[in-house]
Amino acid sequence: MSDPAKTRRHAERVRELVASLVREIKDPRLGMVTITDARITGDLREATVYYTVLGDVTEQASTAAALESAKGMLRSRVGHALGLRHSPSLAFVMDNVLDHAKEIDDLLAAAKHRDEEVQRLAAGKKYAGDPDPYKSEDEDEDERVGAAEDQG
């Protein structure tokens, strides 16, 4: 088991290395790719590289295929640059940050619309029952004084 700080440093280094090496890939299927993150296991044997692609689903699929075909070259270059005994295996995962952000924005917009609808329905309405349903201390004292006078 490796030190967590060392693992984070290696993961950051893997991200930087893959980001720079992706530019050297001459595959025409490779689109506008951005390496967003990398995570590496504690034993430094497996690295997961997260990426985004600018474009539609077909460009994303072709970029995924290009990265898979270049995986061996990237692994050997990353392993050599890291200077580890074993080169970490690389797994590429599509990072849908933009899709998640859009989904969150849509949910927030829907919640705002529902809040505005509730505010519109509540405008000019009154609460049912007494305006102050809780008894105050002054009323309790008045009741006790009145009850004592009735007994006396």
C-alpha positions in Angstrom: 0.0 0.0 0.0 1.3 3.4 -1.0 1.2 6.7 0.8 -2.0 8.6 -0.1 0.0 11.8 -0.8 2.3 9.8 -3.1 -0.7 8.2 -4.8 -2.3 11.7 -5.4 1.0 13.0 -6.8 1.2 10.0 -9.2 -2.4 10.5 -10.3 -1.8 14.1 -11.0 1.4 13.3 -12.9 -0.5 10.6 -15.0 -3.2 13.2 -15.8 -0.5 15.7 -17.0 1.4 13.1 -19.0 -1.7 11.7 -20.7 -2.9 15.2 -21.5 0.4 16.1 -23.2 0.8 12.7 -24.9 -2.7 12.8 -26.4 -1.6 15.7 -28.6 1.0 13.3 -30.2 -1.6 10.7 -31.3 -2.0 10.9 -35.0 -5.2 9.0 -35.2 -7.8 10.8 -37.3 -10.6 9.5 -35.1 -9.3 11.5 -32.2 -11.5 14.5 -31.6 -11.2 17.6 -29.4 -10.3 15.7 -26.2 -9.6 17.2 -22.7 -8.2 15.1 -19.9 -10.1 16.2 -16.8 -8.9 13.8 -14.1 -6.9 10.7 -13.3 -7.1 8.3 -10.4 -4.6 5.6 -9.5 -5.0 2.7 -7.2 -3.0 2.5 -3.9 -0.6 -0.1 -5.4 0.0 2.1 -8.4 -1.0 -0.7 -10.8 -4.1 0.7 -12.4 -4.9 4.2 -13.5 -8.3 5.5 -14.6 -8.2 8.6 -16.9 -11.3 10.7 -17.2 -11.8 12.8 -20.4 -14.3 14.9 -22.2 -14.9 15.3 -25.9 -16.2 18.3 -27.7 -18.8 17.1 -30.2 -21.7 14.7 -30.6 -22.1 11.1 -29.8 -20.3 9.8 -32.9 -17.3 12.0 -32.2 -17.3 10.7 -28.6 -17.4 7.1 -29.8 -14.6 7.6 -32.3 -12.4 9.4 -29.7 -13.0 6.5 -27.3 -11.9 4.0 -30.0 -8.8 6.1 -30.8 -7.8 6.3 -27.1 -8.3 2.5 -26.8 -6.0 1.9 -29.7 -3.3 4.2 -28.4 -3.6 2.8 -24.9 -0.4 0.7 -25.2 1.8 3.6 -26.4 0.4 5.8 -23.7 0.9 3.2 -21.0 4.6 2.7 -22.0 5.3 6.4 -22.1 3.6 7.1 -18.8 5.3 4.2 -17.1 8.7 5.3 -18.4 8.1 8.9 -17.3 6.9 7.9 -13.8 9.9 5.7 -13.3 7.9 3.0 -11.5 8.8 -0.7 -11.5 5.4 -1.6 -13.1 3.7 0.7 -15.6 0.1 1.3 -14.5 -2.6 0.0 -16.8 -4.7 2.7 -18.2 -8.5 2.8 -18.4 -10.2 5.6 -20.2 -13.6 6.8 -18.9 -15.8 9.4 -20.6 -16.4 12.2 -18.1 -19.9 13.7 -18.6 -19.3 16.8 -16.6 -21.2 19.0 -19.0 -24.2 16.7 -19.2 -24.4 16.5 -15.4 -24.1 20.3 -15.1 -26.9 20.8 -17.7 -29.0 18.3 -15.8 -28.5 20.1 -12.5 -29.3 23.5 -14.2 -32.5 22.0 -15.6 -33.5 20.7 -12.2 -32.8 24.0 -10.5 -34.8 25.8 -13.2 -37.8 23.4 -12.6 -37.5 23.9 -8.9 -37.5 27.7 -9.3 -40.6 27.5 -11.6 -42.4 25.4 -8.9 -41.4 27.9 -6.2 -42.8 30.8 -8.3 -46.0 28.9 -8.8 -46.4 28.3 -5.0 -45.7 32.0 -4.4 -48.3 33.0 -7.0 -50.9 30.7 -5.4 -50.1 31.9 -1.8 -50.3 35.6 -2.7 -53.2 37.2 -0.8 -54.1 34.1 1.2 -54.5 33.9 5.0 -53.7 31.2 7.4 -56.6 29.0 8.6 -57.5 29.5 12.2 -56.2 32.0 14.7 -53.5 34.3 13.6 -51.5 33.2 16.7 -52.5 29.7 17.6 -50.1 29.6 20.6 -51.1 30.9 24.0 -48.9 33.6 25.4 -47.8 33.8 29.0 -50.0 36.8 29.6 -53.1 34.8 28.8 -52.0 32.0 31.1 -51.6 34.4 34.0 -55.1 36.0 33.3 -56.7 32.5 33.3 -55.0 31.5 36.6 -56.0 34.8 38.3 -59.6 34.4 37.0 -59.7 30.8 38.2 -58.4 31.8 41.7 -61.0 34.5 42.0 -63.8 32.1 41.0 -62.8 29.7 43.8 -62.4 32.4 46.4 
